[in-house]
Amino acid sequence: MPWPDNADTNGEPYDHEKVIAQLMEDYGLELKRIAYLYINDLTECDDIIQEVFISCYHQLENFRFESNIKTWLIRITINKCKDYHRLWRVKKLIYSPFSSSEKNDASAEEHYLEEETSSEILSKISMLSPKYKEVLILYYYQEMTMQEISDVLSIGINTVKSRLLRGKRTLQTQLERMIDHGQI
């Protein structure tokens, strides 16, 4: 959604409220999912997304189009989530799936085991170092390419690759321990 020189095609100034409303409609739910994967608290998640769009509103005129608007909003969201972690010193998060998928062909037991496994995996992701957690979330849950992650996090693509690899190894080790102890 480009808005060169803060004016629309008729030369009229952009209505920031309309631009923000459109951005909220286009990206609000996706940003909320990202925030939820970081903090696992829907109430705090709503507050963070509100802060994201307030920041966006205040910085809209400064957006330089060096990346696309979605990338910029994701970066703001991640930074707000990091601020939340620093502010409240959240040490342990337990995730539950953001949305449950219903399968008609799965038994109740299979559905329960799938939810429990998903919950345990998300719980283990939440305990990872933020630099691994953010790459895993963006890669697997947001299905971003490594180049997109590099742009969002302002890190080199090789750094993305190594963090993804190390994050997966750490996660795998933690999950294997849980399986060995009969927790999954």
PyMOL CGO cylinders between C-alpha atoms (Angstrom):
from pymol import cmd
from pymol.cgo import CYLINDER

trace = [
    CYLINDER, 0.00, 0.00, 0.00, 2.32, 2.79, -1.17, 0.3, 1, 1, 1, 1, 1, 1,
    CYLINDER, 2.32, 2.79, -1.17, 1.57, 6.41, -0.36, 0.3, 1, 1, 1, 1, 1, 1,
    CYLINDER, 1.57, 6.41, -0.36, 4.29, 8.54, -1.98, 0.3, 1, 1, 1, 1, 1, 1,
    CYLINDER, 4.29, 8.54, -1.98, 4.95, 11.92, -0.39, 0.3, 1, 1, 1, 1, 1, 1,
    CYLINDER, 4.95, 11.92, -0.39, 2.02, 11.39, 1.99, 0.3, 1, 1, 1, 1, 1, 1,
    CYLINDER, 2.02, 11.39, 1.99, -0.48, 12.21, -0.76, 0.3, 1, 1, 1, 1, 1, 1,
    CYLINDER, -0.48, 12.21, -0.76, -2.94, 10.12, -2.73, 0.3, 1, 1, 1, 1, 1, 1,
    CYLINDER, -2.94, 10.12, -2.73, -3.30, 10.15, -6.52, 0.3, 1, 1, 1, 1, 1, 1,
    CYLINDER, -3.30, 10.15, -6.52, -5.40, 13.34, -6.40, 0.3, 1, 1, 1, 1, 1, 1,
    CYLINDER, -5.40, 13.34, -6.40, -2.73, 15.20, -4.45, 0.3, 1, 1, 1, 1, 1, 1,
    CYLINDER, -2.73, 15.20, -4.45, -4.82, 15.13, -1.28, 0.3, 1, 1, 1, 1, 1, 1,
    CYLINDER, -4.82, 15.13, -1.28, -3.11, 14.22, 2.01, 0.3, 1, 1, 1, 1, 1, 1,
    CYLINDER, -3.11, 14.22, 2.01, -3.62, 10.63, 3.11, 0.3, 1, 1, 1, 1, 1, 1,
    CYLINDER, -3.62, 10.63, 3.11, -6.04, 10.02, 5.92, 0.3, 1, 1, 1, 1, 1, 1,
    CYLINDER, -6.04, 10.02, 5.92, -3.81, 8.21, 8.44, 0.3, 1, 1, 1, 1, 1, 1,
    CYLINDER, -3.81, 8.21, 8.44, -6.83, 6.74, 10.21, 0.3, 1, 1, 1, 1, 1, 1,
    CYLINDER, -6.83, 6.74, 10.21, -8.01, 5.09, 6.99, 0.3, 1, 1, 1, 1, 1, 1,
    CYLINDER, -8.01, 5.09, 6.99, -4.53, 3.78, 6.22, 0.3, 1, 1, 1, 1, 1, 1,
    CYLINDER, -4.53, 3.78, 6.22, -4.19, 2.34, 9.74, 0.3, 1, 1, 1, 1, 1, 1,
    CYLINDER, -4.19, 2.34, 9.74, -7.70, 0.85, 9.55, 0.3, 1, 1, 1, 1, 1, 1,
    CYLINDER, -7.70, 0.85, 9.55, -6.76, -0.87, 6.29, 0.3, 1, 1, 1, 1, 1, 1,
    CYLINDER, -6.76, -0.87, 6.29, -3.46, -2.12, 7.71, 0.3, 1, 1, 1, 1, 1, 1,
    CYLINDER, -3.46, -2.12, 7.71, -5.29, -3.48, 10.76, 0.3, 1, 1, 1, 1, 1, 1,
    CYLINDER, -5.29, -3.48, 10.76, -7.75, -5.27, 8.52, 0.3, 1, 1, 1, 1, 1, 1,
    CYLINDER, -7.75, -5.27, 8.52, -5.03, -6.66, 6.25, 0.3, 1, 1, 1, 1, 1, 1,
    CYLINDER, -5.03, -6.66, 6.25, -2.46, -7.68, 8.86, 0.3, 1, 1, 1, 1, 1, 1,
    CYLINDER, -2.46, -7.68, 8.86, -4.02, -7.51, 12.33, 0.3, 1, 1, 1, 1, 1, 1,
    CYLINDER, -4.02, -7.51, 12.33, -4.84, -11.21, 12.73, 0.3, 1, 1, 1, 1, 1, 1,
    CYLINDER, -4.84, -11.21, 12.73, -1.48, -12.35, 11.39, 0.3, 1, 1, 1, 1, 1, 1,
    CYLINDER, -1.48, -12.35, 11.39, 0.38, -9.99, 13.71, 0.3, 1, 1, 1, 1, 1, 1,
    CYLINDER, 0.38, -9.99, 13.71, -1.75, -11.19, 16.62, 0.3, 1, 1, 1, 1, 1, 1,
    CYLINDER, -1.75, -11.19, 16.62, -0.74, -14.79, 15.87, 0.3, 1, 1, 1, 1, 1, 1,
    CYLINDER, -0.74, -14.79, 15.87, 2.92, -13.82, 15.89, 0.3, 1, 1, 1, 1, 1, 1,
    CYLINDER, 2.92, -13.82, 15.89, 2.53, -11.98, 19.18, 0.3, 1, 1, 1, 1, 1, 1,
    CYLINDER, 2.53, -11.98, 19.18, 0.61, -14.90, 20.68, 0.3, 1, 1, 1, 1, 1, 1,
    CYLINDER, 0.61, -14.90, 20.68, 3.35, -17.33, 19.73, 0.3, 1, 1, 1, 1, 1, 1,
    CYLINDER, 3.35, -17.33, 19.73, 5.81, -15.08, 21.56, 0.3, 1, 1, 1, 1, 1, 1,
    CYLINDER, 5.81, -15.08, 21.56, 3.87, -14.39, 24.75, 0.3, 1, 1, 1, 1, 1, 1,
    CYLINDER, 3.87, -14.39, 24.75, 0.96, -16.89, 25.02, 0.3, 1, 1, 1, 1, 1, 1,
    CYLINDER, 0.96, -16.89, 25.02, -1.42, -14.41, 26.58, 0.3, 1, 1, 1, 1, 1, 1,
    CYLINDER, -1.42, -14.41, 26.58, -4.36, -13.22, 24.50, 0.3, 1, 1, 1, 1, 1, 1,
    CYLINDER, -4.36, -13.22, 24.50, -4.98, -10.15, 26.64, 0.3, 1, 1, 1, 1, 1, 1,
    CYLINDER, -4.98, -10.15, 26.64, -1.36, -9.03, 26.48, 0.3, 1, 1, 1, 1, 1, 1,
    CYLINDER, -1.36, -9.03, 26.48, -1.34, -9.98, 22.82, 0.3, 1, 1, 1, 1, 1, 1,
    CYLINDER, -1.34, -9.98, 22.82, -4.21, -7.56, 22.13, 0.3, 1, 1, 1, 1, 1, 1,
    CYLINDER, -4.21, -7.56, 22.13, -2.34, -4.83, 24.00, 0.3, 1, 1, 1, 1, 1, 1,
    CYLINDER, -2.34, -4.83, 24.00, 0.82, -5.46, 22.02, 0.3, 1, 1, 1, 1, 1, 1,
    CYLINDER, 0.82, -5.46, 22.02, -1.02, -5.33, 18.69, 0.3, 1, 1, 1, 1, 1, 1,
    CYLINDER, -1.02, -5.33, 18.69, -2.64, -2.09, 19.77, 0.3, 1, 1, 1, 1, 1, 1,
    CYLINDER, -2.64, -2.09, 19.77, 0.82, -0.71, 20.56, 0.3, 1, 1, 1, 1, 1, 1,
    CYLINDER, 0.82, -0.71, 20.56, 2.07, -1.91, 17.17, 0.3, 1, 1, 1, 1, 1, 1,
    CYLINDER, 2.07, -1.91, 17.17, -0.59, 0.06, 15.33, 0.3, 1, 1, 1, 1, 1, 1,
    CYLINDER, -0.59, 0.06, 15.33, -0.11, 3.11, 17.55, 0.3, 1, 1, 1, 1, 1, 1,
    CYLINDER, -0.11, 3.11, 17.55, 3.61, 3.02, 16.70, 0.3, 1, 1, 1, 1, 1, 1,
    CYLINDER, 3.61, 3.02, 16.70, 2.74, 2.51, 13.06, 0.3, 1, 1, 1, 1, 1, 1,
    CYLINDER, 2.74, 2.51, 13.06, 0.40, 5.51, 13.15, 0.3, 1, 1, 1, 1, 1, 1,
    CYLINDER, 0.40, 5.51, 13.15, 3.08, 7.73, 14.65, 0.3, 1, 1, 1, 1, 1, 1,
    CYLINDER, 3.08, 7.73, 14.65, 5.82, 6.52, 12.32, 0.3, 1, 1, 1, 1, 1, 1,
    CYLINDER, 5.82, 6.52, 12.32, 3.76, 6.22, 9.12, 0.3, 1, 1, 1, 1, 1, 1,
    CYLINDER, 3.76, 6.22, 9.12, 5.27, 9.31, 7.54, 0.3, 1, 1, 1, 1, 1, 1,
    CYLINDER, 5.27, 9.31, 7.54, 8.77, 8.02, 8.27, 0.3, 1, 1, 1, 1, 1, 1,
    CYLINDER, 8.77, 8.02, 8.27, 8.24, 4.67, 6.47, 0.3, 1, 1, 1, 1, 1, 1,
    CYLINDER, 8.24, 4.67, 6.47, 10.93, 4.64, 3.76, 0.3, 1, 1, 1, 1, 1, 1,
    CYLINDER, 10.93, 4.64, 3.76, 9.73, 1.71, 1.62, 0.3, 1, 1, 1, 1, 1, 1,
    CYLINDER, 9.73, 1.71, 1.62, 13.07, -0.07, 2.06, 0.3, 1, 1, 1, 1, 1, 1,
    CYLINDER, 13.07, -0.07, 2.06, 10.95, -3.12, 2.87, 0.3, 1, 1, 1, 1, 1, 1,
    CYLINDER, 10.95, -3.12, 2.87, 7.29, -3.84, 2.38, 0.3, 1, 1, 1, 1, 1, 1,
    CYLINDER, 7.29, -3.84, 2.38, 4.76, -2.67, 4.95, 0.3, 1, 1, 1, 1, 1, 1,
    CYLINDER, 4.76, -2.67, 4.95, 4.06, -6.21, 6.19, 0.3, 1, 1, 1, 1, 1, 1,
    CYLINDER, 4.06, -6.21, 6.19, 7.74, -6.76, 6.96, 0.3, 1, 1, 1, 1, 1, 1,
    CYLINDER, 7.74, -6.76, 6.96, 7.84, -3.44, 8.81, 0.3, 1, 1, 1, 1, 1, 1,
    CYLINDER, 7.84, -3.44, 8.81, 4.76, -4.35, 10.89, 0.3, 1, 1, 1, 1, 1, 1,
    CYLINDER, 4.76, -4.35, 10.89, 6.17, -7.79, 11.75, 0.3, 1, 1, 1, 1, 1, 1,
    CYLINDER, 6.17, -7.79, 11.75, 9.42, -6.16, 12.88, 0.3, 1, 1, 1, 1, 1, 1,
    CYLINDER, 9.42, -6.16, 12.88, 7.48, -3.75, 15.11, 0.3, 1, 1, 1, 1, 1, 1,
    CYLINDER, 7.48, -3.75, 15.11, 5.45, -6.67, 16.53, 0.3, 1, 1, 1, 1, 1, 1,
    CYLINDER, 5.45, -6.67, 16.53, 8.54, -8.70, 17.35, 0.3, 1, 1, 1, 1, 1, 1,
    CYLINDER, 8.54, -8.70, 17.35, 10.19, -5.71, 19.00, 0.3, 1, 1, 1, 1, 1, 1,
    CYLINDER, 10.19, -5.71, 19.00, 7.06, -5.04, 21.09, 0.3, 1, 1, 1, 1, 1, 1,
    CYLINDER, 7.06, -5.04, 21.09, 7.04, -8.70, 22.17, 0.3, 1, 1, 1, 1, 1, 1,
    CYLINDER, 7.04, -8.70, 22.17, 10.71, -8.48, 23.14, 0.3, 1, 1, 1, 1, 1, 1,
    CYLINDER, 10.71, -8.48, 23.14, 9.94, -5.32, 25.11, 0.3, 1, 1, 1, 1, 1, 1,
    CYLINDER, 9.94, -5.32, 25.11, 7.16, -7.21, 26.90, 0.3, 1, 1, 1, 1, 1, 1,
    CYLINDER, 7.16, -7.21, 26.90, 9.57, -10.01, 27.84, 0.3, 1, 1, 1, 1, 1, 1,
    CYLINDER, 9.57, -10.01, 27.84, 12.17, -7.56, 29.10, 0.3, 1, 1, 1, 1, 1, 1,
    CYLINDER, 12.17, -7.56, 29.10, 9.64, -5.49, 31.00, 0.3, 1, 1, 1, 1, 1, 1,
    CYLINDER, 9.64, -5.49, 31.00, 7.94, -8.31, 32.84, 0.3, 1, 1, 1, 1, 1, 1,
    CYLINDER, 7.94, -8.31, 32.84, 10.87, -10.73, 32.88, 0.3, 1, 1, 1, 1, 1, 1,
    CYLINDER, 10.87, -10.73, 32.88, 8.72, -13.54, 31.61, 0.3, 1, 1, 1, 1, 1, 1,
    CYLINDER, 8.72, -13.54, 31.61, 10.79, -16.67, 32.15, 0.3, 1, 1, 1, 1, 1, 1,
    CYLINDER, 10.79, -16.67, 32.15, 8.42, -19.54, 31.50, 0.3, 1, 1, 1, 1, 1, 1,
    CYLINDER, 8.42, -19.54, 31.50, 5.67, -19.59, 28.90, 0.3, 1, 1, 1, 1, 1, 1,
    CYLINDER, 5.67, -19.59, 28.90, 3.34, -22.44, 28.17, 0.3, 1, 1, 1, 1, 1, 1,
    CYLINDER, 3.34, -22.44, 28.17, 1.79, -22.24, 24.74, 0.3, 1, 1, 1, 1, 1, 1,
    CYLINDER, 1.79, -22.24, 24.74, -1.42, -23.73, 23.57, 0.3, 1, 1, 1, 1, 1, 1,
    CYLINDER, -1.42, -23.73, 23.57, -2.34, -23.89, 19.91, 0.3, 1, 1, 1, 1, 1, 1,
    CYLINDER, -2.34, -23.89, 19.91, -3.63, -20.53, 18.65, 0.3, 1, 1, 1, 1, 1, 1,
    CYLINDER, -3.63, -20.53, 18.65, -6.33, -22.19, 16.63, 0.3, 1, 1, 1, 1, 1, 1,
    CYLINDER, -6.33, -22.19, 16.63, -7.47, -25.74, 16.88, 0.3, 1, 1, 1, 1, 1, 1,
    CYLINDER, -7.47, -25.74, 16.88, -7.92, -27.73, 13.75, 0.3, 1, 1, 1, 1, 1, 1,
    CYLINDER, -7.92, -27.73, 13.75, -10.85, -30.08, 13.71, 0.3, 1, 1, 1, 1, 1, 1,
    CYLINDER, -10.85, -30.08, 13.71, -10.46, -33.40, 11.95, 0.3, 1, 1, 1, 1, 1, 1,
    CYLINDER, -10.46, -33.40, 11.95, -13.55, -35.39, 11.29, 0.3, 1, 1, 1, 1, 1, 1,
    CYLINDER, -13.55, -35.39, 11.29, -11.69, -38.61, 10.57, 0.3, 1, 1, 1, 1, 1, 1,
    CYLINDER, -11.69, -38.61, 10.57, -9.57, -38.64, 13.75, 0.3, 1, 1, 1, 1, 1, 1,
    CYLINDER, -9.57, -38.64, 13.75, -10.77, -40.30, 16.91, 0.3, 1, 1, 1, 1, 1, 1,
    CYLINDER, -10.77, -40.30, 16.91, -11.13, -38.28, 20.08, 0.3, 1, 1, 1, 1, 1, 1,
    CYLINDER, -11.13, -38.28, 20.08, -8.01, -39.95, 21.46, 0.3, 1, 1, 1, 1, 1, 1,
    CYLINDER, -8.01, -39.95, 21.46, -5.96, -39.14, 18.34, 0.3, 1, 1, 1, 1, 1, 1,
    CYLINDER, -5.96, -39.14, 18.34, -7.20, -35.55, 18.42, 0.3, 1, 1, 1, 1, 1, 1,
    CYLINDER, -7.20, -35.55, 18.42, -6.28, -35.25, 22.11, 0.3, 1, 1, 1, 1, 1, 1,
    CYLINDER, -6.28, -35.25, 22.11, -2.80, -36.70, 21.56, 0.3, 1, 1, 1, 1, 1, 1,
    CYLINDER, -2.80, -36.70, 21.56, -2.22, -34.38, 18.61, 0.3, 1, 1, 1, 1, 1, 1,
    CYLINDER, -2.22, -34.38, 18.61, -3.21, -31.34, 20.68, 0.3, 1, 1, 1, 1, 1, 1,
    CYLINDER, -3.21, -31.34, 20.68, -1.03, -32.46, 23.59, 0.3, 1, 1, 1, 1, 1, 1,
    CYLINDER, -1.03, -32.46, 23.59, 1.96, -33.01, 21.30, 0.3, 1, 1, 1, 1, 1, 1,
    CYLINDER, 1.96, -33.01, 21.30, 1.42, -29.65, 19.62, 0.3, 1, 1, 1, 1, 1, 1,
    CYLINDER, 1.42, -29.65, 19.62, 1.15, -27.98, 23.00, 0.3, 1, 1, 1, 1, 1, 1,
    CYLINDER, 1.15, -27.98, 23.00, 4.36, -29.62, 24.21, 0.3, 1, 1, 1, 1, 1, 1,
    CYLINDER, 4.36, -29.62, 24.21, 6.24, -28.58, 21.05, 0.3, 1, 1, 1, 1, 1, 1,
    CYLINDER, 6.24, -28.58, 21.05, 5.04, -24.99, 21.42, 0.3, 1, 1, 1, 1, 1, 1,
    CYLINDER, 5.04, -24.99, 21.42, 5.98, -25.09, 25.08, 0.3, 1, 1, 1, 1, 1, 1,
    CYLINDER, 5.98, -25.09, 25.08, 9.50, -26.16, 24.18, 0.3, 1, 1, 1, 1, 1, 1,
    CYLINDER, 9.50, -26.16, 24.18, 9.73, -23.48, 21.49, 0.3, 1, 1, 1, 1, 1, 1,
    CYLINDER, 9.73, -23.48, 21.49, 8.74, -20.91, 24.09, 0.3, 1, 1, 1, 1, 1, 1,
    CYLINDER, 8.74, -20.91, 24.09, 11.68, -21.91, 26.27, 0.3, 1, 1, 1, 1, 1, 1,
    CYLINDER, 11.68, -21.91, 26.27, 14.24, -21.42, 23.52, 0.3, 1, 1, 1, 1, 1, 1,
    CYLINDER, 14.24, -21.42, 23.52, 16.48, -18.40, 23.38, 0.3, 1, 1, 1, 1, 1, 1,
    CYLINDER, 16.48, -18.40, 23.38, 14.64, -15.49, 21.70, 0.3, 1, 1, 1, 1, 1, 1,
    CYLINDER, 14.64, -15.49, 21.70, 17.02, -15.50, 18.75, 0.3, 1, 1, 1, 1, 1, 1,
    CYLINDER, 17.02, -15.50, 18.75, 16.09, -19.12, 17.96, 0.3, 1, 1, 1, 1, 1, 1,
    CYLINDER, 16.09, -19.12, 17.96, 12.45, -18.78, 18.90, 0.3, 1, 1, 1, 1, 1, 1,
    CYLINDER, 12.45, -18.78, 18.90, 11.81, -15.83, 16.57, 0.3, 1, 1, 1, 1, 1, 1,
    CYLINDER, 11.81, -15.83, 16.57, 13.42, -17.56, 13.58, 0.3, 1, 1, 1, 1, 1, 1,
    CYLINDER, 13.42, -17.56, 13.58, 11.47, -20.79, 14.18, 0.3, 1, 1, 1, 1, 1, 1,
    CYLINDER, 11.47, -20.79, 14.18, 8.18, -18.92, 14.57, 0.3, 1, 1, 1, 1, 1, 1,
    CYLINDER, 8.18, -18.92, 14.57, 8.69, -16.89, 11.41, 0.3, 1, 1, 1, 1, 1, 1,
    CYLINDER, 8.69, -16.89, 11.41, 9.87, -19.88, 9.39, 0.3, 1, 1, 1, 1, 1, 1,
    CYLINDER, 9.87, -19.88, 9.39, 7.40, -22.56, 10.49, 0.3, 1, 1, 1, 1, 1, 1,
    CYLINDER, 7.40, -22.56, 10.49, 4.34, -20.64, 11.68, 0.3, 1, 1, 1, 1, 1, 1,
    CYLINDER, 4.34, -20.64, 11.68, 4.48, -17.64, 9.36, 0.3, 1, 1, 1, 1, 1, 1,
    CYLINDER, 4.48, -17.64, 9.36, 5.99, -19.70, 6.51, 0.3, 1, 1, 1, 1, 1, 1,
    CYLINDER, 5.99, -19.70, 6.51, 8.43, -16.94, 5.65, 0.3, 1, 1, 1, 1, 1, 1,
    CYLINDER, 8.43, -16.94, 5.65, 11.45, -17.53, 3.46, 0.3, 1, 1, 1, 1, 1, 1,
    CYLINDER, 11.45, -17.53, 3.46, 14.90, -17.16, 4.92, 0.3, 1, 1, 1, 1, 1, 1,
    CYLINDER, 14.90, -17.16, 4.92, 15.34, -13.94, 2.96, 0.3, 1, 1, 1, 1, 1, 1,
    CYLINDER, 15.34, -13.94, 2.96, 12.10, -12.54, 4.39, 0.3, 1, 1, 1, 1, 1, 1,
    CYLINDER, 12.10, -12.54, 4.39, 13.22, -13.47, 7.91, 0.3, 1, 1, 1, 1, 1, 1,
    CYLINDER, 13.22, -13.47, 7.91, 16.54, -11.80, 7.23, 0.3, 1, 1, 1, 1, 1, 1,
    CYLINDER, 16.54, -11.80, 7.23, 14.71, -8.63, 6.19, 0.3, 1, 1, 1, 1, 1, 1,
    CYLINDER, 14.71, -8.63, 6.19, 12.30, -8.68, 9.15, 0.3, 1, 1, 1, 1, 1, 1,
    CYLINDER, 12.30, -8.68, 9.15, 14.99, -9.24, 11.76, 0.3, 1, 1, 1, 1, 1, 1,
    CYLINDER, 14.99, -9.24, 11.76, 17.67, -7.14, 10.03, 0.3, 1, 1, 1, 1, 1, 1,
    CYLINDER, 17.67, -7.14, 10.03, 20.20, -9.98, 10.20, 0.3, 1, 1, 1, 1, 1, 1,
    CYLINDER, 20.20, -9.98, 10.20, 22.18, -11.74, 7.50, 0.3, 1, 1, 1, 1, 1, 1,
    CYLINDER, 22.18, -11.74, 7.50, 20.70, -14.72, 5.71, 0.3, 1, 1, 1, 1, 1, 1,
    CYLINDER, 20.70, -14.72, 5.71, 23.56, -16.93, 6.95, 0.3, 1, 1, 1, 1, 1, 1,
    CYLINDER, 23.56, -16.93, 6.95, 22.69, -15.90, 10.50, 0.3, 1, 1, 1, 1, 1, 1,
    CYLINDER, 22.69, -15.90, 10.50, 19.07, -16.91, 9.81, 0.3, 1, 1, 1, 1, 1, 1,
    CYLINDER, 19.07, -16.91, 9.81, 20.24, -20.29, 8.50, 0.3, 1, 1, 1, 1, 1, 1,
    CYLINDER, 20.24, -20.29, 8.50, 22.49, -20.99, 11.48, 0.3, 1, 1, 1, 1, 1, 1,
    CYLINDER, 22.49, -20.99, 11.48, 19.86, -19.88, 14.01, 0.3, 1, 1, 1, 1, 1, 1,
    CYLINDER, 19.86, -19.88, 14.01, 17.25, -22.03, 12.30, 0.3, 1, 1, 1, 1, 1, 1,
    CYLINDER, 17.25, -22.03, 12.30, 19.56, -25.04, 12.35, 0.3, 1, 1, 1, 1, 1, 1,
    CYLINDER, 19.56, -25.04, 12.35, 20.63, -24.52, 15.97, 0.3, 1, 1, 1, 1, 1, 1,
    CYLINDER, 20.63, -24.52, 15.97, 17.05, -23.83, 17.07, 0.3, 1, 1, 1, 1, 1, 1,
    CYLINDER, 17.05, -23.83, 17.07, 15.82, -27.03, 15.41, 0.3, 1, 1, 1, 1, 1, 1,
    CYLINDER, 15.82, -27.03, 15.41, 18.63, -29.06, 17.00, 0.3, 1, 1, 1, 1, 1, 1,
    CYLINDER, 18.63, -29.06, 17.00, 17.92, -27.63, 20.44, 0.3, 1, 1, 1, 1, 1, 1,
    CYLINDER, 17.92, -27.63, 20.44, 14.20, -28.25, 20.03, 0.3, 1, 1, 1, 1, 1, 1,
    CYLINDER, 14.20, -28.25, 20.03, 14.82, -31.79, 18.82, 0.3, 1, 1, 1, 1, 1, 1,
    CYLINDER, 14.82, -31.79, 18.82, 17.05, -32.53, 21.82, 0.3, 1, 1, 1, 1, 1, 1,
    CYLINDER, 17.05, -32.53, 21.82, 14.41, -31.24, 24.23, 0.3, 1, 1, 1, 1, 1, 1,
    CYLINDER, 14.41, -31.24, 24.23, 11.65, -33.24, 22.56, 0.3, 1, 1, 1, 1, 1, 1,
    CYLINDER, 11.65, -33.24, 22.56, 13.75, -36.42, 22.56, 0.3, 1, 1, 1, 1, 1, 1,
    CYLINDER, 13.75, -36.42, 22.56, 14.26, -36.02, 26.30, 0.3, 1, 1, 1, 1, 1, 1,
    CYLINDER, 14.26, -36.02, 26.30, 10.51, -35.70, 26.79, 0.3, 1, 1, 1, 1, 1, 1,
    CYLINDER, 10.51, -35.70, 26.79, 9.88, -38.83, 24.71, 0.3, 1, 1, 1, 1, 1, 1,
    CYLINDER, 9.88, -38.83, 24.71, 12.53, -40.74, 26.67, 0.3, 1, 1, 1, 1, 1, 1,
    CYLINDER, 12.53, -40.74, 26.67, 10.79, -39.73, 29.90, 0.3, 1, 1, 1, 1, 1, 1,
    CYLINDER, 10.79, -39.73, 29.90, 7.35, -40.67, 28.56, 0.3, 1, 1, 1, 1, 1, 1,
    CYLINDER, 7.35, -40.67, 28.56, 6.06, -37.11, 28.59, 0.3, 1, 1, 1, 1, 1, 1,
    CYLINDER, 6.06, -37.11, 28.59, 4.96, -37.25, 24.96, 0.3, 1, 1, 1, 1, 1, 1,
]
cmd.load_cgo(trace, "trace")
